[in-house]
């Protein structure tokens, strides 16, 4: 998934917020392509969301 796709699925979270989550190691696992763009595997994104849901329920 691209960063814009992730932001859209999160309901309009800003790119800066997403970058801050990554800085704090609280965002989904991501990797950089040779051109410097970030990508996230959809399965990693889904697992990250499930983890947030679990933490909110506790």
C-alpha positions as CSV (number, residue, x, y, z in Angstrom):
1,X,0.0,0.0,0.0
2,X,1.2,3.5,-0.6
3,X,1.1,6.2,2.1
4,X,-1.8,8.0,0.5
5,X,-3.8,4.7,0.4
6,X,-3.1,4.2,4.1
7,X,-4.1,7.7,5.0
8,X,-7.3,7.4,3.1
9,X,-8.2,4.1,4.9
10,X,-7.5,5.7,8.2
11,X,-10.1,8.4,7.5
12,X,-8.0,11.3,6.6
13,X,-5.1,11.1,9.1
14,X,-2.4,13.6,8.0
15,X,0.8,12.5,6.4
16,X,2.7,14.3,9.3
17,X,0.9,12.2,11.9
18,X,1.7,9.0,10.0
19,X,5.4,10.0,9.8
20,X,5.4,10.8,13.5
21,X,3.9,7.3,14.3
22,X,6.8,5.9,12.3
23,X,9.4,8.0,14.1
24,X,8.0,6.7,17.4
25,X,7.8,3.1,16.0
26,X,4.1,3.1,16.6
27,X,3.0,2.8,13.0
28,X,2.7,-0.2,10.7
29,X,5.8,-1.9,9.5
30,X,7.0,-0.2,6.3
31,X,9.8,-0.5,3.8
32,X,11.4,1.9,1.3
33,X,11.6,1.3,-2.4
34,X,14.8,2.2,-4.3
35,X,13.2,5.5,-5.2
36,X,12.7,6.3,-1.6
37,X,8.9,5.9,-1.4
38,X,7.4,4.0,1.5
39,X,5.2,0.9,1.1
40,X,3.3,-1.2,3.6
41,X,2.2,-4.7,3.0
42,X,-1.6,-4.9,3.3
43,X,-1.3,-7.8,5.8
44,X,1.0,-5.7,8.0
45,X,-1.4,-2.8,7.9
46,X,-4.3,-5.1,8.8
47,X,-2.3,-6.7,11.7
48,X,-1.4,-3.2,13.0
49,X,-5.1,-2.1,12.9
50,X,-6.1,-5.3,14.8
51,X,-3.5,-4.5,17.4
52,X,-4.9,-1.0,17.9
53,X,-8.4,-2.5,18.2
54,X,-7.1,-4.9,20.9
55,X,-5.4,-2.2,22.8
56,X,-8.5,0.0,22.7
57,X,-10.7,-2.9,24.0
58,X,-8.4,-3.6,27.0
